């Protein structure tokens, strides 16, 4: 068994493996391997000239706690059925984590089909989406106040501006520029989807949707104000004769539930969406950009955190975190710890998905085992926020 980066001759085997493992339409697969796939970001397991497993580490930038981090989004994790359960994927994942650390990455993301498969490697749940199921007829109260237009590649700047404005209250989202949206439109159209823009006098929005039988499926509805949201809901209602049902995926702090007329006929559910992983704990802490007021709260204080990481040895051990001269100082030490956490809990804290009280509860750690100063440090370093992400590949 050899684990290596892909080369040109592997391409068709990787596509064949993708086709076997995933139920994507040919048009989407063609789009992905023409516009997203990069052999320099692809690892394969090879035996006797056969690609048996592969994955891609697609490059993104995400914003956590007002800082931007370059991340690898692990996708296309796939193996031939005859070698599943024989350790090939384990070896591939271990190599992947090693590569991410060597490449200087701090965090990584992965969409888990089954969390049980990836928790063992330190990936854990860090993102949800809110899913609405609405009878399209129940949107009849909304009226079009402006005319929506179908977005083209030339509208990439408008889409980027709307997205940037709407994300200001959220955390963990991908940083999207004009080039991203040019590619995004191609991705949506490869799946027979549509992107429409609404610009009225008060706010702007865009909607990404697919018509799937009698269901109007909304992948993204991004808006900067309630008036624009209502206008888009009216646009959805105009499809009521062909689509009896509407499904909308949204951030968990979405406001649709506050404007629909009859919540009793509107089903809402929290949908697990994305997992995160800490790649370099020490570097993450050193890059935290806390404002002066927060730093003052913990100036002169310290805490020793023992991190358990089975696969990235540099994360495994006791870290002394101290705040001196308005800076966060981190060093690995041979000392006793004040608190012990596994790398999964560290990821959920770093991604601001859970706060320290929730982590203590889930790990059955007595909060009284920590001093007030230690709790203050942890609450300052790890603040809970509202996360959102919607990337599929």
C-alpha positions as CSV (number, residue, x, y, z in Angstrom):
1,X,0.0,0.0,0.0
2,X,1.3,3.4,-1.0
3,X,-0.2,6.7,0.1
4,X,0.8,9.6,-2.2
5,X,-0.5,12.7,-3.9
6,X,-2.4,12.1,-7.1
7,X,-0.9,12.5,-10.5
8,X,-2.6,12.9,-13.9
9,X,-2.9,9.2,-14.7
10,X,-5.0,8.7,-11.5
11,X,-7.8,11.1,-12.6
12,X,-10.1,8.6,-14.4
13,X,-9.8,6.1,-11.5
14,X,-10.6,8.8,-9.0
15,X,-13.7,9.9,-11.0
16,X,-14.8,6.3,-11.2
17,X,-14.4,5.9,-7.5
18,X,-16.4,9.1,-6.9
19,X,-19.2,7.8,-9.2
20,X,-19.4,4.5,-7.3
21,X,-19.5,6.1,-3.9
22,X,-21.7,9.2,-4.5
23,X,-25.0,9.7,-6.2
24,X,-24.1,12.9,-8.0
25,X,-25.4,13.7,-11.5
26,X,-23.0,13.5,-14.4
27,X,-23.2,17.2,-15.0
28,X,-22.1,18.0,-11.4
29,X,-19.3,15.5,-11.5
30,X,-18.1,17.0,-14.8
31,X,-18.2,20.5,-13.2
32,X,-16.4,19.4,-10.1
33,X,-13.5,17.6,-11.9
34,X,-13.1,20.5,-14.4
35,X,-13.3,23.4,-12.0
36,X,-12.6,22.3,-8.4
37,X,-10.6,19.1,-8.5
38,X,-6.8,19.6,-8.1
39,X,-4.4,16.7,-8.0
40,X,-2.1,18.7,-5.8
41,X,-4.8,18.6,-3.1
42,X,-5.7,14.9,-3.6
43,X,-4.3,11.9,-1.7
44,X,-4.7,8.4,-2.9
45,X,-4.1,4.9,-1.7
46,X,-2.6,2.8,-4.4
47,X,-1.8,-0.9,-4.7
48,X,-0.7,-2.7,-7.9
49,X,-1.5,0.4,-10.0
50,X,-5.0,0.6,-8.7
51,X,-6.4,3.6,-6.8
52,X,-8.3,2.0,-3.9
53,X,-9.1,5.1,-1.7
54,X,-8.9,8.8,-2.3
55,X,-9.9,12.2,-0.8
56,X,-9.5,15.8,-1.7
57,X,-8.4,18.7,0.6
58,X,-10.1,21.6,-1.1
59,X,-8.8,25.0,-0.1
60,X,-11.0,27.7,1.5
61,X,-10.8,30.5,3.9
62,X,-13.1,30.7,6.9
63,X,-13.7,33.5,9.4
64,X,-13.5,32.4,13.1
65,X,-13.8,35.0,15.8
66,X,-13.1,37.8,13.3
67,X,-9.9,36.2,12.0
68,X,-9.4,34.5,8.7
69,X,-8.0,31.0,8.5
70,X,-6.9,29.1,5.5
71,X,-8.5,25.6,5.7
72,X,-8.6,22.4,3.9
73,X,-12.2,21.1,3.4
74,X,-11.9,17.3,3.2
75,X,-14.3,16.0,0.6
76,X,-14.7,13.0,-1.7
77,X,-13.6,10.5,1.0
78,X,-14.1,7.2,-0.8
79,X,-12.9,3.6,-0.9
80,X,-13.6,0.6,-3.1
81,X,-16.0,-1.7,-1.4
82,X,-13.7,-4.7,-1.4
83,X,-11.1,-3.0,0.9
84,X,-13.5,-1.3,3.3
85,X,-12.9,-2.3,7.0
86,X,-9.2,-3.3,6.3
87,X,-7.5,-0.1,7.6
88,X,-6.9,1.6,4.2
89,X,-9.0,4.7,5.1
90,X,-7.5,4.9,8.6
91,X,-4.1,5.1,7.1
92,X,-5.3,7.7,4.6
93,X,-6.9,9.9,7.3
94,X,-3.7,9.7,9.5
95,X,-1.6,10.8,6.5
96,X,-4.0,13.6,5.7
97,X,-3.8,15.0,9.2
98,X,0.0,14.8,9.1
99,X,-0.1,16.7,5.7
100,X,-2.4,19.4,7.1
101,X,-0.1,20.0,10.1
102,X,3.0,20.1,7.9
103,X,1.3,22.6,5.6
104,X,0.8,25.0,8.5
105,X,-3.0,24.7,8.7
106,X,-4.6,25.5,12.0
107,X,-8.1,24.1,11.6
108,X,-9.9,21.9,9.1
109,X,-13.5,21.1,8.1
110,X,-15.3,18.0,6.9
111,X,-18.9,17.1,6.1
112,X,-19.5,13.8,7.8
113,X,-22.0,11.3,6.4
114,X,-21.6,9.4,9.6
115,X,-20.0,11.2,12.6
116,X,-19.0,7.9,14.1
117,X,-16.5,7.4,11.2
118,X,-14.7,10.7,11.8
119,X,-14.9,11.4,15.6
120,X,-12.2,8.9,16.1
121,X,-9.9,11.2,14.0
122,X,-10.7,14.3,16.0
123,X,-13.4,15.8,13.8
124,X,-16.5,16.8,15.7
125,X,-19.8,18.5,15.1
126,X,-19.4,22.3,14.8
127,X,-22.1,23.6,12.4
128,X,-25.9,23.2,12.1
129,X,-28.5,24.6,9.7
130,X,-32.1,25.3,10.3
131,X,-34.4,23.6,7.8
132,X,-38.0,24.9,7.2
133,X,-40.7,22.8,5.6
134,X,-43.5,25.1,4.5
135,X,-46.6,24.7,2.5
136,X,-46.0,27.0,-0.4
137,X,-49.6,28.2,-0.1
138,X,-48.8,29.6,3.3
139,X,-46.6,32.2,1.8
140,X,-49.5,33.9,0.1
141,X,-49.5,37.0,2.3
142,X,-46.1,38.1,0.9
143,X,-46.1,40.4,-2.1
144,X,-43.5,41.2,-4.7
145,X,-42.2,44.8,-4.2
146,X,-39.4,44.5,-6.7
147,X,-38.5,42.3,-9.6
148,X,-36.0,39.6,-9.1
149,X,-33.4,38.8,-11.8
150,X,-31.6,35.7,-12.6
151,X,-27.9,36.0,-11.7
152,X,-25.2,35.5,-14.3
153,X,-21.4,35.3,-13.8
154,X,-21.4,39.1,-14.4
155,X,-23.3,39.5,-11.1
156,X,-20.6,38.0,-9.0
157,X,-19.7,41.3,-7.3
158,X,-23.3,41.9,-6.3
159,X,-23.6,38.4,-4.8
160,X,-20.3,38.8,-2.9
161,X,-21.5,42.2,-1.5
162,X,-24.8,40.7,-0.3
163,X,-23.1,37.7,1.2
164,X,-20.5,39.8,3.0
165,X,-23.1,42.1,4.5
166,X,-25.4,39.2,5.7
167,X,-22.5,37.3,7.3
168,X,-21.5,40.1,9.7
169,X,-23.5,38.6,12.6
170,X,-22.3,35.0,11.9
171,X,-19.2,33.0,12.6
172,X,-17.2,30.2,10.9
173,X,-18.4,31.1,7.4
174,X,-16.4,30.8,4.3
175,X,-14.9,34.0,2.9
176,X,-16.4,34.4,-0.6
177,X,-15.1,36.8,-3.2
178,X,-16.2,37.5,-6.8
179,X,-14.2,34.5,-8.2
180,X,-15.9,32.3,-5.7
181,X,-19.4,33.3,-6.9
182,X,-18.5,32.9,-10.6
183,X,-17.6,29.3,-9.8
184,X,-20.6,29.0,-7.5
185,X,-23.1,29.9,-10.3
186,X,-21.5,27.3,-12.5
187,X,-21.8,24.7,-9.7
188,X,-25.5,25.5,-9.2
189,X,-26.3,25.4,-12.9
190,X,-24.5,22.1,-13.2
191,X,-27.2,20.7,-10.9
192,X,-30.1,22.4,-12.8
193,X,-30.4,25.0,-10.0
194,X,-31.0,28.7,-10.3
195,X,-29.6,31.8,-8.6
196,X,-31.8,35.0,-8.4
197,X,-31.0,38.4,-7.0
198,X,-33.4,40.9,-5.4
199,X,-32.5,44.5,-5.0
200,X,-35.1,46.8,-3.5
201,X,-34.8,50.3,-2.0
202,X,-34.1,49.1,1.5
203,X,-32.2,45.8,1.4
204,X,-30.8,43.1,-1.0
205,X,-30.9,39.4,-1.1
206,X,-30.2,36.4,-3.3
207,X,-31.8,32.9,-3.5
208,X,-30.3,29.7,-4.7
209,X,-32.9,27.0,-5.4
210,X,-33.9,23.8,-7.3
211,X,-37.3,22.6,-8.4
212,X,-37.5,19.0,-7.3
213,X,-40.8,17.5,-8.4
214,X,-43.5,19.4,-6.4
215,X,-40.9,20.8,-3.9
216,X,-39.2,24.2,-4.1
217,X,-35.9,23.5,-2.5
218,X,-33.9,26.5,-1.3
219,X,-30.2,25.8,-0.7
220,X,-29.4,29.4,0.3
221,X,-31.6,32.4,1.0
222,X,-29.2,35.2,2.0
223,X,-30.7,38.6,2.8
224,X,-29.6,41.9,4.4
225,X,-33.1,43.1,5.5
226,X,-36.6,41.9,6.2
227,X,-38.2,43.7,3.3
228,X,-35.9,41.8,0.9
229,X,-36.7,38.5,2.7
230,X,-40.4,39.1,2.3
231,X,-40.0,39.8,-1.4
232,X,-38.1,36.6,-2.0
233,X,-40.8,34.6,0.0
234,X,-43.3,36.2,-2.4
235,X,-41.2,35.0,-5.3
236,X,-41.3,31.5,-3.9
237,X,-45.1,31.7,-3.5
238,X,-45.4,32.5,-7.2
239,X,-44.5,28.9,-7.8
240,X,-47.4,27.5,-5.7
241,X,-49.2,25.9,-8.7
242,X,-46.1,23.8,-9.6
243,X,-44.6,23.4,-6.1
244,X,-46.9,22.5,-3.2
245,X,-44.1,22.3,-0.7
246,X,-41.1,24.5,0.1
247,X,-37.9,23.5,1.9
248,X,-35.5,26.2,3.0
249,X,-32.1,25.7,4.5
250,X,-30.8,28.7,6.6
251,X,-28.5,29.8,9.4
252,X,-29.9,28.8,12.8
253,X,-30.6,32.5,13.7
254,X,-32.7,33.0,10.6
255,X,-35.8,35.2,10.8
256,X,-38.2,33.4,8.5
257,X,-40.0,31.9,11.5
258,X,-40.8,35.4,12.7
259,X,-42.6,36.5,9.5
260,X,-44.5,33.4,8.3
261,X,-48.2,33.6,9.0
262,X,-48.9,30.2,10.5
263,X,-46.1,28.5,12.4
264,X,-48.4,25.5,13.1
265,X,-48.1,24.4,9.5
266,X,-44.4,25.3,9.3
267,X,-42.0,22.5,10.4
268,X,-38.5,23.4,11.6
269,X,-35.7,21.1,12.4
270,X,-32.0,21.5,13.3
271,X,-29.9,19.7,10.8
272,X,-26.3,18.7,11.6
273,X,-24.1,20.1,8.8
274,X,-20.3,20.3,9.2
275,X,-17.6,18.9,11.4
276,X,-14.4,20.8,12.4
277,X,-11.0,19.6,13.6
278,X,-8.1,21.4,15.4
279,X,-4.9,20.9,13.5
280,X,-2.5,23.1,15.5
281,X,-3.7,24.0,18.9
282,X,-0.7,26.0,20.0
283,X,-0.7,28.1,16.8
284,X,-4.5,28.6,17.1
285,X,-4.1,30.2,20.5
286,X,-1.3,32.4,19.4
287,X,-3.3,33.7,16.5
288,X,-6.3,34.6,18.6
289,X,-6.9,38.4,18.2
290,X,-8.7,39.4,21.4
291,X,-9.6,43.1,21.9
292,X,-7.8,45.1,24.7
293,X,-10.8,44.9,27.1
294,X,-10.8,41.1,27.0
295,X,-7.1,40.8,27.4
296,X,-7.2,43.0,30.5
297,X,-9.6,40.6,32.1
298,X,-7.1,37.8,32.0
299,X,-3.8,39.7,32.2
300,X,-1.3,38.0,34.5
301,X,-3.4,34.8,34.8
302,X,-2.6,31.3,33.5
303,X,-4.0,27.8,33.0
304,X,-2.6,24.4,32.1
305,X,-4.7,22.5,29.6
306,X,-4.0,18.9,28.9
307,X,-5.0,18.0,25.3
308,X,-5.5,14.4,24.2
309,X,-4.9,13.9,20.5
310,X,-4.2,10.4,19.2
311,X,-3.2,11.4,15.7
312,X,-1.4,14.7,15.8
313,X,1.3,14.2,18.5
314,X,2.2,18.0,18.5
315,X,-1.3,18.6,20.0
316,X,-0.9,15.9,22.6
317,X,0.3,17.1,26.0
318,X,0.0,19.9,28.6
319,X,-0.1,23.5,27.3
320,X,0.5,26.4,29.7
321,X,-1.5,29.4,28.6
322,X,-0.6,32.7,30.2
323,X,-1.4,36.2,29.4
324,X,1.5,38.6,29.8
325,X,2.1,42.1,28.3
326,X,-1.3,42.0,26.5
327,X,-0.2,38.8,24.6
328,X,-1.3,35.2,24.8
329,X,1.7,33.0,25.5
330,X,1.6,29.3,24.9
331,X,4.2,26.7,25.8
332,X,4.1,22.9,26.0
333,X,5.2,21.9,29.5
334,X,5.9,18.8,31.7
335,X,3.5,19.9,34.4
336,X,0.2,18.9,36.0
337,X,-2.9,20.1,34.3
338,X,-5.9,22.2,35.6
339,X,-8.2,20.6,33.0
340,X,-8.0,17.7,30.5
341,X,-9.9,17.7,27.2
342,X,-9.8,15.6,24.1
343,X,-9.1,17.2,20.7
344,X,-12.8,16.9,19.8
345,X,-13.8,19.2,22.6
346,X,-11.0,21.6,21.7
347,X,-12.4,21.8,18.2
348,X,-15.9,22.6,19.4
349,X,-14.5,25.3,21.6
350,X,-12.2,26.8,18.9
351,X,-15.0,26.9,16.3
352,X,-17.2,28.7,19.0
353,X,-19.9,26.0,18.6
354,X,-20.0,25.2,22.4
355,X,-19.0,27.3,25.4
356,X,-16.8,26.1,28.3
357,X,-19.9,25.3,30.5
358,X,-21.3,23.0,27.9
359,X,-17.9,21.3,27.5
360,X,-17.5,20.8,31.2
361,X,-21.0,19.3,31.4
362,X,-20.5,16.9,28.4
363,X,-17.1,15.8,29.8
364,X,-18.5,15.4,33.3
365,X,-16.0,17.8,34.7
366,X,-16.8,19.4,38.0
367,X,-16.8,23.2,37.4
368,X,-15.7,23.7,41.0
369,X,-12.4,22.0,40.1
370,X,-11.4,25.2,38.3
371,X,-10.7,28.5,40.0
372,X,-12.5,31.7,39.1
373,X,-9.4,33.0,37.2
374,X,-9.2,29.7,35.2
375,X,-12.8,29.9,34.2
376,X,-12.4,33.5,33.2
377,X,-9.5,32.6,30.9
378,X,-11.5,29.8,29.3
379,X,-14.6,31.9,28.8
380,X,-12.4,34.6,27.2
381,X,-10.5,32.4,24.9
382,X,-13.5,30.4,23.8
383,X,-16.7,32.3,23.2
384,X,-19.9,30.8,21.8
385,X,-21.2,32.3,18.6
386,X,-23.7,31.5,15.8
387,X,-22.0,29.4,13.1
388,X,-22.9,29.1,9.5
389,X,-21.5,27.3,6.5
390,X,-23.0,26.0,3.3
391,X,-20.2,24.6,1.1
392,X,-20.8,21.2,-0.3
393,X,-17.5,20.6,-2.1
